[in-house]
Structure formats: structure tokens, C-alpha cells
Amino acid sequence: MVNAKSSGPPSQVRARQIKPHDRDAVAALLHKGFGLRRTLAFWHRVLDRLEKHRAPEGMPQFGYLLESDSRAVGAILAIFSVPCTGADPDAVRCSLSSWYVEPAFRSYASLLASQALKHRDATYLNISPAANTVPTLGALGYARYSDGVFVACPALARGTGADNAALLPAAETPATPFAPFEPGLLRDHADYGCVSFWCVTREGAYPFVFRRRLAKAVVPYAQLIYCRDTADVARFAGTIGRHLAPAVPTRRHRRRQPDARAARHLPRGMAAEILQRPGTATTRRPRLHRSGNVRRVAVAAHR
């Protein structure tokens, strides 16, 4: 395939699987594409985790690469897994993310997408689509799965009969019944940095996975990643909320110069170190994902 937009000699463009020796080139390409939002070290950590991830047999370990004359010009990362949930425990799912193609090669983006979406026995997910990519995803066969998120404060929930549930860390195995795949799921996500634990009662063990996050760079919260049923969150709301309260991250923003008015009220000898207020000029605002998650349901034998 020839790149007609090239100003030099015609170049050969092809899409193929990312291999271990491509990691440095892919990390540099994604760092270039996503700019200041993600550091180069971040992309190296992502590829390190993908290398350790247990992808289903025959599925890519990292994702797909678009190259021109042996130079990486585009990439899309893919996380293939068999989560063992739902009516078909053997169903393959794939989360696609971090899709970038250099501007001169955008006409070949569909070639890269077709390679990533060619596994017809997999269900494809995109849980963090940028607003400008939603029309493209619709054209690729994705369908809207949810319309956003809801916010709750479980630590303030009134006491229920479930308040006597015991909390066990992901590394421990409950003595009460649970699904066979759940211990591995909790341990894997704990290794990824998530908050994973069991709520254990006499009739069974209930798994939960949360991710620590910050809203507007200052408000800590925990995002639900996995539970067996959302009704379990309501049942154990108070227990979960009190457990998560010390687990969410905090970040302080400090003024370069102390506020003179506030300093007058400090005890003598105490450093006049004032916390930066959210929303001032030196507060860095992170990119927040818009609601509107989408899913592509491939033509699959198990449907």
C-alpha cells in the first residue's frame, strides 16, 4: 500500500501486531500523540503491564502497529481477556484504547482499525472514548452501552443487616462460597494498583474492585471497577464506604508565596504554608472523560 500524501518517494504502509521489540517505538509514538497528558514513563508502564497480562491464545499481547518503511506511524493498544462472567464464561472481550496515527498517515487509520477489529469471536469495548471519536466508533459498529456514571457516598449509608460483614483483602481466600474466577480477578487488579477486597458473610463472599481517582485534581473518590451485582454495593454500602475512606488518594497544591492575611493568624514559629485553593491559576486541570461509553458487539458464535 502506498502513501499518496508523502512528499518523498512512495512508502510502504502496513498494519501488524505489536511485538516486544516494538515497545520503545510505540511508547515514543503514543507519548508524542497524547502530549503532556501522559509521560513517556507512563506508556512504558502500560506496555510492561500488557506484557505480563495473560492474553487468550491466538490474541495479540499488546495491540496493533501501523508502520511506514519500518517506522512506527500509528498504534492502538488492545487488552484481550476471558473474564469468565456472564452467560458465556468462555467469551472473549477486548478493550481498545490509546489509538493514535500521525497526521500524514490518517488516511490509513481505517487499516489499523480493521486489524484490531478482525477477531469476530470477541466483544470489543471502548470505556473512555473522546467526544470527537464517537461518530467514528459508531461507523465501526459500536453501540452505546451506558449514558454516564452516578455518584454515591456509601460511607454515609444507614446501618443494615450487612454491617456485620467481614472484610478480607484480595490475597486471602474466604471460607464461604464464591465463583472460581474471582480470587484471580481480585489479585490481578490489586497488582494493578486497585483496591480489591471481599465482603464476607455466613452465606457467601462478595468481591469488589475499586480504582482510586481524583476529580479536578483535588477531590478524592473511588470508582467501582467490578462487583458481582450492583445490588451488592447497596447492601454493603456503609461497610464499603468506611473501608474506602482512607484508601482514596489526596493531593495538596501549595502556594509559592504564603498568604499574608492568613499568616497573621498562625501561631508564632509555625511555617506560614497555605494550601493552594482548587481552581486558581497554578492548579493543573486534568482531562476528564465525557460520558457516553460505547461497545462494539462483533458477529460472534456465542451470540
Long-range contacts (C-beta under 8 A, 24 or more apart in sequence): 1-108, 1-111, 3-68, 3-104, 3-105, 3-107, 3-108, 4-107, 5-104, 5-105, 5-107, 6-68, 6-104, 11-68, 11-69, 12-68, 12-69, 13-66, 13-67, 13-68, 13-73, 13-105, 13-108, 13-111, 14-66, 14-67, 15-64, 15-65, 15-66, 15-67, 15-74, 15-108, 15-111, 15-112, 15-114, 15-115, 16-64, 16-65, 16-67, 16-115, 17-60, 17-61, 17-62, 17-63, 17-64, 17-65, 18-60, 18-61, 18-62, 18-63, 18-64, 18-65, 18-75, 18-77, 19-62, 20-51, 20-61, 22-62, 22-65, 22-72, 23-47, 23-51, 23-62, 25-71, 25-72, 26-62, 26-65, 26-72, 26-75, 28-72, 29-72, 29-73, 29-74, 29-75, 29-100, 29-102, 30-75, 30-77, 30-98, 30-100, 32-100, 33-100, 33-102, 34-98, 34-100, 37-286, 37-287, 46-77, 46-98, 49-192, 50-77, 50-79, 53-79, 53-81, 54-81, 55-80, 55-81, 56-80, 56-81, 56-82, 56-92, 59-92, 59-94, 59-119, 59-122, 63-96, 63-98, 63-116, 64-112, 64-115, 64-116, 66-101, 66-105, 66-108, 66-109, 66-111, 66-112, 68-105, 73-101, 73-102, 73-104, 73-105, 73-108, 74-100, 74-101, 74-102, 74-105, 74-108, 74-109, 74-112, 75-99, 75-100, 75-112, 76-100, 76-112, 76-113, 76-116, 78-116, 80-119, 80-122, 83-181, 83-185, 84-179, 84-180, 84-181, 85-181, 88-302, 89-181, 90-302, 91-123, 91-300, 91-302, 92-119, 92-121, 92-122, 92-123, 93-122, 93-123, 93-124, 93-125, 94-119, 94-122, 94-123, 94-124, 94-125, 95-124, 95-125, 95-126, 95-127, 96-124, 96-125, 96-126, 97-126, 97-127, 97-128, 99-133, 113-140, 117-141, 117-296, 117-298, 119-298, 120-298, 120-299, 120-300, 121-298, 121-300, 121-301, 121-302, 122-298, 122-300, 123-295, 123-296, 123-297, 123-298, 123-300, 124-295, 124-296, 124-297, 124-298, 125-295, 125-296, 126-293, 126-294, 126-295, 126-296, 127-293, 128-289, 128-293, 129-289, 129-290, 129-292, 129-293, 129-294, 130-289, 130-290, 131-290, 131-292, 134-292, 134-294, 137-294, 137-296, 138-294, 140-296, 141-296, 141-297, 141-298, 142-294, 142-295, 142-296, 143-294, 143-295, 143-296, 143-297, 144-292, 144-293, 144-294, 144-295, 145-293, 145-294, 145-295, 146-291, 146-293, 147-291, 147-292, 148-291, 148-292, 149-223, 149-291, 151-221, 152-233, 152-237, 153-241, 154-233, 154-237, 154-238, 154-240, 154-241, 154-244, 155-238, 155-241, 155-242, 155-244, 155-245, 156-241, 157-237, 157-238, 157-241, 158-238, 159-238, 160-235, 160-237, 160-238, 162-199, 162-201, 162-235, 162-236, 162-238, 162-239, 163-238, 163-239, 164-201, 165-199, 165-200, 165-201, 165-206, 165-236, 165-239, 166-199, 166-200, 166-201, 167-197, 167-198, 167-199, 167-200, 167-239, 167-243, 168-197, 168-198, 168-200, 168-205, 169-196, 169-197, 169-198, 170-196, 170-197, 170-198, 172-198, 174-198, 174-200, 174-205, 175-200, 176-200, 176-201, 176-202, 176-203, 176-204, 176-205, 177-203, 177-204, 177-205, 178-204, 178-205, 178-206, 178-207, 179-228, 182-207, 182-228, 185-209, 185-226, 189-225, 189-226, 194-225, 195-222, 195-244, 195-247, 197-243, 199-232, 199-236, 199-239, 199-240, 206-232, 206-235, 206-236, 208-232, 208-233, 208-236, 208-240, 210-244, 210-247, 212-247, 212-248, 212-249, 213-248, 213-249, 214-249, 214-251, 214-286, 215-288, 216-278, 216-279, 216-285, 216-286, 217-251, 217-253, 217-278, 217-283, 217-284, 217-285, 217-286, 218-251, 218-253, 218-278, 218-283, 219-278, 220-248, 220-249, 220-250, 221-248, 222-247, 222-248, 252-276, 253-277, 253-278, 253-280, 253-282, 253-283, 255-282, 256-282
